Amino acid sequence: MNAVLAELGKNLAARWLTHLVPSGLLFLAVAGAGRLLGQAHWYDVGRVTRVLDELAGHPASRSTGGVVLAASATVIASAGLGLLAQALGGAVERLWTGDWPPPVRPLGGRLTERRRGRWRAAEDAYARVDARAVEQGPPLDPGTVRELARLAAVRNRISLVEPAHPCWTGDRVRALDLRVHQAYRLDLDSAWSRLWLVLSADTRTELRTAREAYDAAVRLTAWSLPYLLVAVWWWPSAVIALGLAMLGARRGRAAMDAFAELVESAVDLHGRDLALALGVDCPGRLDRETGLEITALLRKGA
C-alpha cells in the first residue's frame, strides 16, 4: 500500500506540474508585461527589459532567501491560476454541453433554434436527392452518389441528429446516446460503467487518451477568460484570448467527436461481452432484444 500511495503521489505531482504551473507562469508573464506596458506603450518591449534589469540589480535579487521566496510565490500563484482555469473549465464544459444557466438560457434557446433550422434545411435537401435516387433505382450514377455524400456531410457538420442544444458538443453527446439506443435498445447511461469493467486495458487507454484530449481543450478555452481580463490594461491580450478560444473550441470539437466514436465502437465490439458478463443469453452479436434485456436488468426498475 505504501508503494501504491507513493506512486500515486508521483502521478499527482506530475499532473500538477504539467497542467497547472506552466500555463500559470505564462499567464503571469503576459499579465506582468501588459501591466508594465499599458495601452499607450503596448509595443515597447524595451520597457519590460529595462524593468527586469532594474529588478536584477536590486539587493534582494542577490539574497538566497529573497530568490527562494520570489520563486515560491511565483509557483504558488501559477498553481492558483491553474486551479482557477480548471474551475472555469467546468463552466466552459457546461456551456458546450448545453447546461446554460438561467440568465443566458433564452440566448441558448435562440441558438438551438437557429441550429435546428439549418439542420432541417440540410436534411430536406438530402431527402430530396435521396428520393430522386430511389425513383431512379440502382445502380446510381456517380454524380448522384457524390451529391448525396456532400449533402450528408453538410448536415452532419451541423449535427448527427436534430439539434437540441445550442452547441455542437452537446448534440454530439446526445447523438451518441440516441444512436446506441436506436441500434441496440441499450441505455448507455446505465450500461457504461459495467461496460467499462469488461473492456481490455488497451481499449481503456484509448478512451482515457481521447477524454484527456477533450479535457485539455476545455482548459485551453478556459484560459481565454483570464487573458481577456488582462486586455483591460493591455489590448493585445484580447487577441491572445480570441486565439485561445478559437483553438480550444476547434480542438474540443475534434476530441469529443473522437471520444464519441470510440465509445460507440466499444459498444459495437464489446456489447456482447457485457451481455455474457451479466448472464444474458447472446449467441450472436448484440441485437435489440438483448440490449433491451440488458437495459431492463441494469435499471433495476428505475
Secondary structure by P-SEA (a helix, b strand, c coil): caaaaaaaaaaaaaaaaccccaaaaaaaaaaaaaaaccccccccaaaaaaaaaaaaaccccccaaaaaaaaaaaaaaaaaaaaaaaaaaaaaaaaaaccccccaaaaaaaaaaaaaaaaaaaaaaaaaaaaaaaaacccccaaaaaaaaaaaaaaaaacccccccccaaaaaaaaaaaaaaaaccccccccaaaaaaaccaaaaaaaaaaaaaaaaaaaaaaaaaaaaaacccccaaaaaaaaaaaaaaaaaaaaaaaaaaaaaaaaaacaaaaaaaacccccccccaaaaaaaaaaaaccc
